[in-house]
Amino acid sequence: MGRAEELFKRIQDNGAAEVHRMISAELVEELYLDYKRSSTTLPAAKLSDEDRKNLAKAIAGFANSEGGVIVWGVDCRQTAQGDVPTKPVLINQPVALKTLFDGALGGLTLPPHSNVENVPLLDASGAGGFLITYVPTGLHVPYQTLYPKQEYYIRAGSTFQPTPHGVLAGMFGRAPQPNVAPIVTFLSGQIVQNVPPAMRLTMPVSVVNQGRGLAEDIFFTVEAALPSGSSLNYTVHSGSERKWSTTRNGRTCFTITLGAQMILPPGAELLVFSINLEVDRSGKGDHAMTLSCGSRGGPGAAQRIVLTGDVVDGAFEHYTHQYPDHVGKREGDKSWEERIKECIRST
């Protein structure tokens, strides 16, 4: 996960309170973060010219760089340290503003950036809220604004700088790099034996190419530190691959490399394998795993997952319990599925 996406997820998960915290901490604008006031008077049939211009510039500038987040509804002042947020200027109808932003996206840049996300955040005061715009790194660079005129921008420090075509040609004339990252989800929990009872949690693992180049020679490594009584095994879903498994100092390590024919284009995602975590009654404590993946010519990424002892114990009781009817089991399945997913998301 890149810096821009991490910032976006943190604000999205914590809501308007996170924006207030950023303002209180005077978190300055930087390479991945921009603050803006909205000048659109709501309700309105279209965006104001100023909002349209700022949104176009931010999409092109962040997409041509490393991505970024715009927080709408914040006032700033210039200081020696940079642009510092001073106070919230709440948007009275953030959901309505999101609708206008979404409708404008297709006509702001060439090519259009289809992966931009706008998320409204309602303030606890009930007096409105904020809007955050997440602009991931663009796959179809370079991006050019269409409003109010045709220009190229890149993000430099805390500003968007107009950039001549020749400079962009030099930047993007290099061979584009892949940038693969793991995606872990939760599929199911189930009992695998009755006496003594044991539980299996199945977590599919995919790889996504967030870069601009083809990903080749892709590999995954899973390192795990598990309590006694718990173990991992793996179900491989891809085609040709090689696998290694080792155990050292109480830590298990699983490595898989995909075959040479497994080439992942920019923006593509591939299901590679599933982690099967098996727990018996003696498996007490946290279950920690670190997943790393990479490819030839790219930086790669890692994700750490900790299924806490209380979550594992509670899931064990649920999945090994003999329910008299399906209703209670279905309700428990939904509850524990969400708690396990939260562990995956939050680490």
Helices and strands as residue ranges (DSSP letters): H 3-14, H 16-24, E 33-36, H 49-63, E 68-72, E 74-79, E 82-88, H 94-104, G 105-107, E 109-110, E 117-122, E 129-135, E 144-145, E 151-156, E 159-162, H 165-172, E 180-184, E 188-193, E 198-209, E 219-225, E 230-236, E 241-248, E 251-258, E 269-280, E 287-294, E 301-307, H 309-319, H 326-346
